[in-house]
């Protein structure tokens, strides 16, 4: 009897949490090749992203939600090894990118999203990549990185970004769906376009695109039709990206004094495989990321792997 009472209490608690309308979220993403293998420490070696999202009071009739987002991000890149004493050892330059961003995500009632955002920051020594990498190395007991004196030179970073997602199909039981995902970036750091698909397999019926942690659309208020719902699913996301410019590889066109640069590979294949789920007000996720070579003449020419850990917390 006690076991039955406990189960009923747990289900009731879960229902209460799932029926809350929570209109804000704080999230943090950490990315590192160490999350895939302790032997890897190269190329895109670390990323950290902190975001605050909240529902806007203003929205048009065809919108389900309009979400505003403030963010801070840091990306760090290195050659095939973090100890590269001589210039000749650098098959790609050390580089760091630090920025603050603002975005508007429009969630449409017909299961489409359209997001525009802007990022303003700095690349180069003022982004403190050397200091952050050595801090991380000290935590794990690794040797101090050598070669940052050849990093991409300081330059202003200003980038504009666009994302468009659309539900394509789902099965009758709602345990499987596929969405079309697209993005475009233009600015002094990255200029590229990408397209691909986002497939989900749910451990329970999937939430619609307009109310899911898969698309950061799971916040609600009294003006939306949805409540926060419990989610758990696996996903796969293959995309193709065509790049025209990458300042972390080529150096910024605003400062052409970088000693080490490299030529980019325009067409890149990306693959993401992972798991996402919610627990009370929290959401968690882990993603295995693979991309084909982004740069020419790399010592390791079989692509790059890294892991991504995501944590979010909903607020009233």
KOLVONU-178999 format. One record per residue (C-alpha): z, x, y. Coordinates in steps of 0.25 Angstrom, whole numbers. Each point is the difference from the previous one (the first is absolute). Layout:
@c3 Z c1 X c2 Y
...
***
This chain:
@c3 0 c1 0 c2 0
@c3 3 c1 11 c2 9
@c3 -13 c1 7 c2 -3
@c3 -7 c1 -13 c2 4
@c3 7 c1 -2 c2 13
@c3 -3 c1 15 c2 4
@c3 -15 c1 -3 c2 -3
@c3 0 c1 -12 c2 8
@c3 7 c1 7 c2 11
@c3 -10 c1 11 c2 0
@c3 -11 c1 -10 c2 0
@c3 6 c1 -7 c2 12
@c3 2 c1 12 c2 8
@c3 -14 c1 5 c2 -3
@c3 -5 c1 -14 c2 5
@c3 8 c1 1 c2 13
@c3 -6 c1 14 c2 3
@c3 -14 c1 -4 c2 -3
@c3 1 c1 -13 c2 9
@c3 4 c1 8 c2 12
@c3 -9 c1 1 c2 12
@c3 1 c1 14 c2 5
@c3 -9 c1 4 c2 11
@c3 2 c1 15 c2 2
@c3 -1 c1 13 c2 -9
@c3 4 c1 14 c2 0
@c3 -8 c1 9 c2 -10
@c3 -1 c1 15 c2 -3
@c3 -11 c1 7 c2 -8
@c3 2 c1 14 c2 -5
@c3 -12 c1 7 c2 -7
@c3 0 c1 14 c2 -7
@c3 -8 c1 7 c2 -11
@c3 14 c1 3 c2 -6
@c3 1 c1 -14 c2 -4
@c3 -11 c1 2 c2 -10
@c3 3 c1 15 c2 -4
@c3 10 c1 10 c2 4
@c3 -11 c1 10 c2 -2
@c3 -9 c1 -5 c2 11
@c3 2 c1 3 c2 15
@c3 -14 c1 0 c2 7
@c3 -10 c1 -7 c2 9
@c3 6 c1 -14 c2 4
@c3 14 c1 5 c2 -3
@c3 10 c1 -10 c2 7
@c3 0 c1 -13 c2 8
@c3 11 c1 -8 c2 6
@c3 -2 c1 -13 c2 7
@c3 10 c1 -10 c2 6
@c3 -4 c1 -14 c2 5
@c3 6 c1 -12 c2 6
@c3 -7 c1 -13 c2 -1
@c3 3 c1 -14 c2 6
@c3 -7 c1 -13 c2 1
@c3 -6 c1 -3 c2 14
@c3 3 c1 -14 c2 6
@c3 -15 c1 -1 c2 4
@c3 -11 c1 -3 c2 -10
@c3 -13 c1 -8 c2 0
@c3 -2 c1 -13 c2 -9
@c3 -7 c1 8 c2 -11
@c3 10 c1 10 c2 -1
@c3 12 c1 -1 c2 -10
@c3 7 c1 12 c2 6
@c3 -1 c1 10 c2 11
@c3 8 c1 13 c2 -3
@c3 3 c1 10 c2 10
@c3 3 c1 14 c2 -5
@c3 6 c1 13 c2 6
@c3 0 c1 13 c2 -8
@c3 2 c1 15 c2 0
@c3 -7 c1 9 c2 -10
@c3 -1 c1 14 c2 -4
@c3 -11 c1 6 c2 -9
@c3 0 c1 15 c2 -5
@c3 -11 c1 8 c2 -6
@c3 0 c1 14 c2 -6
@c3 -10 c1 9 c2 -8
@c3 0 c1 1 c2 -15
@c3 14 c1 7 c2 1
@c3 11 c1 0 c2 10
@c3 1 c1 15 c2 1
@c3 -14 c1 5 c2 5
@c3 3 c1 13 c2 7
@c3 -14 c1 4 c2 4
@c3 -11 c1 -9 c2 7
@c3 -9 c1 2 c2 -12
@c3 10 c1 -7 c2 -9
@c3 -2 c1 -13 c2 8
@c3 -10 c1 -9 c2 -7
@c3 4 c1 -11 c2 10
@c3 9 c1 1 c2 13
@c3 15 c1 -3 c2 1
@c3 0 c1 -12 c2 9
@c3 10 c1 -11 c2 4
@c3 -2 c1 -13 c2 7
@c3 12 c1 -8 c2 7
@c3 -2 c1 -13 c2 7
@c3 5 c1 -13 c2 5
@c3 -8 c1 -13 c2 -3
@c3 -1 c1 -15 c2 4
@c3 -8 c1 -10 c2 -8
@c3 -3 c1 -15 c2 -1
@c3 -2 c1 -6 c2 -14
@c3 -7 c1 -14 c2 0
@c3 3 c1 -7 c2 -13
@c3 -10 c1 -12 c2 -1
@c3 2 c1 -13 c2 -8
@c3 -13 c1 3 c2 -8
@c3 7 c1 12 c2 -7
@c3 -6 c1 10 c2 9
@c3 6 c1 11 c2 9
@c3 -5 c1 8 c2 12
@c3 9 c1 11 c2 6
@c3 -3 c1 9 c2 12
@c3 9 c1 11 c2 4
@c3 1 c1 12 c2 9
@c3 7 c1 14 c2 -2
@c3 4 c1 10 c2 10
@c3 6 c1 13 c2 -3
@c3 -3 c1 15 c2 -2
@c3 -6 c1 10 c2 -10
@c3 4 c1 14 c2 -1
@c3 13 c1 8 c2 1
@c3 6 c1 -11 c2 9
@c3 -1 c1 -9 c2 -12
@c3 11 c1 9 c2 -7
@c3 -7 c1 1 c2 -13
@c3 5 c1 14 c2 -3
@c3 15 c1 -4 c2 3
@c3 -1 c1 -13 c2 -9
@c3 -7 c1 7 c2 -12
@c3 11 c1 11 c2 0
@c3 11 c1 -10 c2 1
@c3 -6 c1 -7 c2 -12
@c3 -1 c1 13 c2 -7
@c3 14 c1 3 c2 3
@c3 5 c1 -13 c2 -7
@c3 -8 c1 3 c2 -12
@c3 3 c1 15 c2 -1
@c3 -14 c1 4 c2 2
@c3 -5 c1 12 c2 8
@c3 -2 c1 0 c2 15
@c3 -15 c1 -4 c2 4
@c3 -8 c1 12 c2 5
@c3 -13 c1 -2 c2 8
@c3 3 c1 -10 c2 10
@c3 -4 c1 9 c2 12
@c3 -14 c1 -3 c2 -4
@c3 2 c1 -15 c2 1
@c3 -10 c1 -9 c2 8
@c3 3 c1 1 c2 14
@c3 7 c1 -10 c2 9
@c3 -8 c1 -12 c2 5
@c3 2 c1 -14 c2 5
@c3 -1 c1 -10 c2 -11
@c3 -6 c1 -14 c2 3
@c3 -5 c1 -9 c2 -11
@c3 -4 c1 -14 c2 -2
@c3 0 c1 -7 c2 -13
@c3 -5 c1 -13 c2 -6
@c3 3 c1 -7 c2 -14
@c3 -6 c1 -12 c2 -6
@c3 4 c1 -6 c2 -13
@c3 -5 c1 -13 c2 -7
@c3 4 c1 -7 c2 -13
@c3 -12 c1 0 c2 -10
@c3 5 c1 -6 c2 -12
@c3 12 c1 -4 c2 -9
@c3 2 c1 -6 c2 -13
@c3 5 c1 -14 c2 -3
@c3 14 c1 5 c2 -4
@c3 1 c1 8 c2 13
@c3 4 c1 12 c2 -8
@c3 -12 c1 8 c2 4
@c3 -8 c1 1 c2 13
@c3 -10 c1 10 c2 7
@c3 -1 c1 2 c2 15
@c3 -11 c1 7 c2 8
@c3 7 c1 11 c2 9
@c3 -7 c1 7 c2 12
@c3 5 c1 10 c2 11
@c3 -7 c1 8 c2 11
@c3 7 c1 11 c2 9
@c3 -6 c1 6 c2 13
@c3 6 c1 11 c2 9
@c3 4 c1 14 c2 2
@c3 7 c1 2 c2 -14
@c3 -8 c1 -9 c2 -10
@c3 -13 c1 -7 c2 1
@c3 -4 c1 -7 c2 -14
@c3 -3 c1 -13 c2 -6
@c3 4 c1 -5 c2 -14
@c3 -1 c1 -11 c2 -10
@c3 5 c1 -4 c2 -13
@c3 8 c1 -10 c2 -9
@c3 14 c1 -4 c2 -2
@c3 3 c1 -5 c2 -13
@c3 14 c1 -6 c2 -4
@c3 6 c1 -4 c2 -13
@c3 13 c1 -8 c2 2
@c3 13 c1 0 c2 -9
@c3 1 c1 -14 c2 6
@c3 -10 c1 -9 c2 8
@c3 -5 c1 8 c2 12
@c3 2 c1 -3 c2 14
@c3 -12 c1 -3 c2 9
@c3 -5 c1 11 c2 9
@c3 6 c1 -7 c2 12
@c3 14 c1 1 c2 -6
@c3 1 c1 13 c2 -8
@c3 6 c1 14 c2 0
@c3 -14 c1 5 c2 -5
@c3 -5 c1 -3 c2 14
@c3 13 c1 1 c2 9
@c3 -1 c1 -15 c2 3
@c3 13 c1 -4 c2 -7
@c3 8 c1 -3 c2 13
@c3 1 c1 -15 c2 5
@c3 7 c1 -9 c2 10
@c3 1 c1 -15 c2 2
@c3 -14 c1 0 c2 5
@c3 -6 c1 5 c2 -13
@c3 -2 c1 -8 c2 -13
@c3 6 c1 10 c2 -9
@c3 13 c1 6 c2 -4
@c3 3 c1 13 c2 -5
@c3 -3 c1 1 c2 -15
@c3 4 c1 9 c2 -12
@c3 -12 c1 9 c2 -3
@c3 -3 c1 10 c2 -11
@c3 -14 c1 5 c2 -4
@c3 -8 c1 12 c2 -4
@c3 -12 c1 4 c2 8
@c3 -13 c1 9 c2 0
@c3 -7 c1 3 c2 13
@c3 -13 c1 8 c2 -1
@c3 -7 c1 3 c2 13
@c3 -12 c1 8 c2 6
@c3 2 c1 7 c2 13
@c3 -11 c1 6 c2 9
@c3 5 c1 10 c2 10
@c3 -6 c1 5 c2 13
@c3 11 c1 8 c2 6
@c3 14 c1 6 c2 -4
@c3 7 c1 8 c2 10
@c3 10 c1 5 c2 -11
@c3 -11 c1 7 c2 -7
@c3 -10 c1 3 c2 11
@c3 10 c1 2 c2 12
@c3 0 c1 -9 c2 12
@c3 -13 c1 -1 c2 9
@c3 10 c1 0 c2 11
@c3 5 c1 14 c2 -3
@c3 -10 c1 9 c2 -7
@c3 9 c1 12 c2 -2
@c3 5 c1 -3 c2 -14
@c3 -2 c1 13 c2 -8
@c3 -1 c1 -7 c2 -14
@c3 -9 c1 -12 c2 -2
@c3 -8 c1 -6 c2 -11
@c3 -12 c1 -9 c2 -2
@c3 3 c1 -14 c2 -5
@c3 -6 c1 -7 c2 -12
@c3 -5 c1 -13 c2 6
@c3 1 c1 -9 c2 -12
@c3 13 c1 -1 c2 -7
@c3 5 c1 -9 c2 -12
@c3 15 c1 -5 c2 1
@c3 8 c1 -7 c2 -11
@c3 14 c1 -6 c2 1
@c3 7 c1 -5 c2 -12
@c3 14 c1 -5 c2 2
@c3 12 c1 -10 c2 -1
@c3 6 c1 -9 c2 11
@c3 12 c1 -10 c2 -1
@c3 11 c1 -6 c2 8
@c3 15 c1 -1 c2 -2
@c3 8 c1 -9 c2 9
@c3 -5 c1 4 c2 14
@c3 -5 c1 13 c2 -4
@c3 -14 c1 4 c2 -5
@c3 -4 c1 13 c2 -8
@c3 -12 c1 6 c2 -5
@c3 -6 c1 13 c2 -6
@c3 -14 c1 4 c2 1
@c3 -8 c1 11 c2 -7
@c3 -11 c1 5 c2 9
@c3 -13 c1 8 c2 -4
@c3 -11 c1 4 c2 9
@c3 -12 c1 8 c2 -2
@c3 -2 c1 13 c2 8
@c3 1 c1 -3 c2 15
@c3 -5 c1 14 c2 4
@c3 -10 c1 10 c2 -5
@c3 3 c1 14 c2 -7
@c3 14 c1 -4 c2 -5
@c3 7 c1 9 c2 -10
@c3 4 c1 -13 c2 -8
@c3 -13 c1 -8 c2 -1
@c3 4 c1 -11 c2 -9
@c3 6 c1 -9 c2 11
@c3 14 c1 -2 c2 5
@c3 12 c1 -8 c2 -5
@c3 13 c1 -5 c2 7
@c3 10 c1 -11 c2 -1
@c3 5 c1 -10 c2 10
@c3 14 c1 -7 c2 0
@c3 1 c1 -13 c2 8
@c3 13 c1 -7 c2 5
@c3 1 c1 -12 c2 9
@c3 12 c1 -9 c2 5
@c3 -2 c1 -14 c2 6
@c3 8 c1 -5 c2 12
@c3 3 c1 -13 c2 6
***
